[in-house]
């Protein structure tokens, strides 16, 4: 049976795989995502864009926003996309931000689920025929997710600055 993922809003066949505890992904969507991760972890040419893969997926799958972990996840991954695509920060700078943002288990504001996003999903990335195509699809995926959050940029910058002021 084909069902809609409540995160990315793509359609997926159900899978028997156990999903993430707070990201809110459909089992079929999660299955494709974990297959992509496996490919990235086993081939350095695919791994080059791993940071974008993780941030894009988590920013699409914001989960139940009554859960503090889901709010933290959604916010920090959206900020990571901002740093990657808007600010063109290096991976080391993004990782530094992520460490600072997650070392303290604090509360984060709610992230609102996108209603009609025009973003790519794991379906688009899974169809990549080689590492070069994979890198291209992942970069386009990440940009498409960031594009959907652009209107929240002022709040995203404020949250980023708040985290960085503690360092």
Beta strands, then each sheet from edge to edge (+ up, - down):
strand 1: 2-4
strand 2: 11-13
sheet 1: 1+ 2-
end
